[in-house]
Amino acid sequence: MDGRDGRIGVVMGHEGPYVQLRPPGGGKEWDCPPYALRAAASSALLTARVKELNWKSRMP
């Protein structure tokens, strides 16, 4: 979770000093400084996982 604004993201890698996060289910990646990373609450992780599964189920 990006502690600066509360967005949940999947870690995709790192670029320079930043960790790259992607929204569950796809979307534009964003950079997050390592100091701002936070563990997400269980309920937020569950919501993000359901969103990702729903997105994948719509793929051909």
C-alpha positions in Angstrom: 0.0 0.0 0.0 1.2 3.5 -0.8 1.1 5.2 2.6 1.0 8.6 1.0 -2.5 8.2 -0.4 -3.7 4.7 0.7 -3.7 3.2 -2.8 -3.3 -0.6 -2.9 -0.8 -1.8 -5.5 1.0 -4.9 -6.7 4.7 -4.5 -6.6 5.9 -4.8 -10.2 9.6 -4.0 -9.7 11.8 -1.0 -9.1 13.2 1.9 -11.1 16.0 3.8 -9.5 15.1 4.6 -5.9 11.4 3.9 -6.4 9.2 0.8 -6.1 6.7 0.5 -9.0 3.2 -0.4 -8.0 0.3 -1.4 -10.3 -3.4 -1.3 -9.3 -5.0 -4.7 -8.8 -6.6 -5.8 -12.0 -4.4 -3.6 -14.2 -3.9 0.0 -14.9 -1.1 2.5 -14.9 1.8 1.9 -12.7 3.1 4.5 -10.3 6.3 5.1 -8.4 6.3 5.0 -4.7 9.4 5.7 -2.5 10.3 2.8 -0.3 9.8 4.7 2.9 6.1 5.2 2.0 5.3 1.5 1.5 2.9 0.1 4.1 1.3 -3.2 4.7 -2.3 -3.2 3.7 -5.1 -4.3 6.1 -6.5 -7.8 5.5 -9.9 -6.3 4.3 -8.1 -4.0 1.8 -6.1 -7.0 0.4 -9.3 -9.0 0.0 -11.0 -6.2 -1.8 -8.0 -5.8 -4.1 -7.9 -9.5 -4.8 -11.6 -9.7 -5.7 -11.2 -6.7 -8.0 -8.2 -8.4 -9.7 -10.1 -11.7 -10.2 -13.1 -9.8 -11.6 -10.9 -8.0 -14.1 -9.3 -11.3 -15.1 -12.7 -13.0 -15.6 -13.6 -10.3 -18.2 -10.5 -11.0 -20.3 -11.1 -13.1 -23.5 
